Amino acid sequence: MEQEIEYTEEKTLSQWLMFMLERVGHNNLPRLLDHYENLGWISMEVSDKLVELAEIQKQRYVGPSWTLSAEEHRISMLFIEKLQGKPVEISLLSPTAPVKAKPQQAERATHREGYIESHRLEKNELEFAVQRREVTIRNLEVELEKKDLEISKLKETIQEFEYQLNENRDEIKKNRIYRGILEENIRLRK
């Protein structure tokens, strides 16, 4: 009878482990288990046992994240309750949420097949981007040189205008002086 209970616990533990691995993958399992430890749902011993069991799994999974949906956490909690010996209806343990993690071998094979092509495309895109930047930089440098020439010409024009303005001021001052003298002479003659 005791062996039967241990077998049932091992089976439940394996089912729960597969449930988690299919959603978070081997890469994210420790973070999920740490989260369950922090919540007080499982002990460190259970967490360590699950990590050990995950390591001996033939099929490895890679998941996008360690987080689960609320429904998936609910199912995990039911697995935990079943492991604690509480009565849980088996139909409640079947997940309705889709599997998120991908088997690592299939991903690796796909990765190998597409690696060279994607690397070549990425390289071409980067080379094109670098060439575009170089052309843009050259165009900006040419524009900058043109603007520098325009600025130099405008500075020369401003200097000429300032010189003419100063000359005109001097002329205006002389004219005022002469006009003042002329008016004074006219007034004195009268």
C-alpha positions in Angstrom: 0.0 0.0 0.0 2.9 2.4 0.9 4.5 1.7 -2.5 1.2 2.5 -4.2 1.0 5.9 -2.4 4.6 6.7 -3.4 3.9 5.7 -7.0 0.9 8.0 -7.0 2.9 10.8 -5.6 5.7 10.3 -8.1 3.2 10.1 -10.9 1.5 13.3 -9.7 4.9 15.0 -9.3 5.9 14.0 -12.8 2.6 15.2 -14.2 2.9 18.6 -12.5 6.6 18.8 -13.6 5.6 18.2 -17.3 2.7 20.7 -16.9 5.2 23.4 -15.8 8.0 22.4 -18.3 5.5 22.6 -21.2 4.7 26.2 -20.1 7.9 27.7 -18.8 10.6 25.3 -20.1 13.7 24.0 -18.3 15.3 27.5 -18.6 12.6 29.2 -16.5 11.6 26.4 -14.1 13.9 27.5 -11.3 12.4 31.0 -11.2 8.9 29.6 -11.2 9.7 27.3 -8.3 11.4 30.2 -6.4 8.2 32.1 -6.8 6.2 29.2 -5.4 8.7 28.9 -2.5 8.3 32.7 -1.8 4.6 32.3 -1.8 4.9 29.4 0.7 3.2 26.9 -1.7 6.2 24.5 -1.7 9.3 23.9 0.3 12.9 24.1 -0.8 13.0 20.3 -0.7 10.1 20.0 -3.2 11.7 22.6 -5.4 15.1 20.8 -5.4 13.4 17.5 -6.2 11.5 19.0 -9.1 14.7 20.5 -10.5 16.5 17.1 -10.1 13.6 15.4 -11.9 13.6 18.1 -14.7 17.4 17.5 -15.3 16.8 13.8 -15.9 14.0 14.4 -18.4 14.9 13.2 -21.9 12.8 15.9 -23.6 14.0 19.4 -22.9 11.8 22.5 -23.3 12.6 26.1 -23.8 10.0 28.6 -22.6 9.6 32.3 -23.3 9.0 33.3 -19.7 8.7 31.9 -16.1 5.2 33.4 -15.6 2.0 31.5 -15.8 -1.6 32.6 -16.3 -4.0 32.7 -13.3 -5.6 29.5 -14.6 -2.2 27.8 -14.8 -1.3 28.8 -11.3 -4.7 27.4 -10.2 -3.9 24.1 -11.8 -0.4 24.1 -10.1 -2.1 24.8 -6.8 -4.4 21.8 -7.4 -1.3 19.6 -8.1 0.2 20.8 -4.8 -3.0 20.0 -2.9 -3.0 16.5 -4.5 0.6 16.0 -3.4 -0.3 17.1 0.1 -2.9 14.3 0.1 -6.0 16.4 -0.3 -8.7 15.0 -2.5 -8.6 16.6 -6.0 -10.7 15.6 -9.0 -8.3 14.4 -11.7 -10.4 16.2 -14.4 -9.5 19.6 -12.8 -5.8 18.9 -13.4 -6.1 18.8 -17.1 -5.0 22.2 -18.5 -7.1 24.2 -20.9 -4.3 26.6 -21.7 -2.1 25.9 -24.6 1.5 24.8 -24.2 3.9 27.8 -24.4 7.4 26.1 -24.3 8.9 24.4 -27.3 10.9 21.2 -27.3 14.5 22.2 -27.5 15.6 19.7 -30.1 13.0 20.9 -32.6 14.0 24.5 -31.9 17.7 23.7 -32.3 17.1 21.9 -35.6 15.1 24.8 -36.9 17.7 27.1 -35.6 20.5 25.3 -37.4 18.6 25.3 -40.7 17.8 28.9 -40.6 21.0 30.1 -38.9 23.1 30.6 -42.0 20.4 32.3 -44.0 19.3 34.6 -41.2 22.9 35.4 -40.4 23.5 36.3 -44.1 20.4 38.4 -44.3 21.3 40.1 -41.0 24.8 40.8 -42.3 23.4 42.2 -45.6 21.0 44.5 -43.7 23.8 45.7 -41.4 26.1 46.4 -44.4 23.3 48.3 -46.2 22.6 50.3 -43.0 26.3 51.1 -42.6 26.6 52.2 -46.3 23.4 54.3 -45.9 24.9 56.0 -42.9 28.2 56.6 -44.7 26.4 58.2 -47.6 24.3 60.3 -45.2 27.4 61.4 -43.4 29.1 62.4 -46.7 26.1 64.3 -47.8 25.9 66.1 -44.4 29.6 66.9 -44.6 29.1 68.4 -48.2 26.1 70.4 -46.9 28.1 71.6 -43.9 31.0 72.8 -46.2 28.4 74.7 -48.3 26.9 76.3 -45.2 30.3 77.2 -44.0 31.0 79.0 -47.3 27.7 80.8 -47.1 28.4 81.8 -43.6 31.8 83.2 -44.6 30.3 85.2 -47.4 27.6 86.5 -45.1 30.2 87.5 -42.6 32.1 89.4 -45.3 28.9 91.1 -46.4 28.1 92.1 -42.8 31.6 93.5 -42.4 31.1 95.6 -45.7 27.8 96.8 -44.5 29.2 97.8 -41.1 32.1 99.7 -42.8 29.6 101.5 -45.1 27.3 102.2 -42.1 30.2 103.7 -40.2 31.2 105.8 -43.2 27.6 107.0 -43.6 27.4 107.9 -39.9 30.6 109.9 -40.4 29.1 111.6 -43.5 25.9 112.3 -41.7 27.8 113.9 -38.8 29.8 116.0 -41.2 26.6 117.1 -43.0 24.9 118.0 -39.7 28.0 120.1 -38.7 28.1 121.8 -42.1 24.3 122.3 -42.1 24.6 123.8 -38.6 27.4 126.1 -39.7 25.5 127.1 -42.8 22.3 127.8 -40.8 24.4 129.8 -38.3 25.9 131.8 -41.2 22.5 132.5 -42.7 21.2 133.6 -39.4 24.2 135.9 -38.8 23.8 137.5 -42.2 20.3 138.5 -41.5 
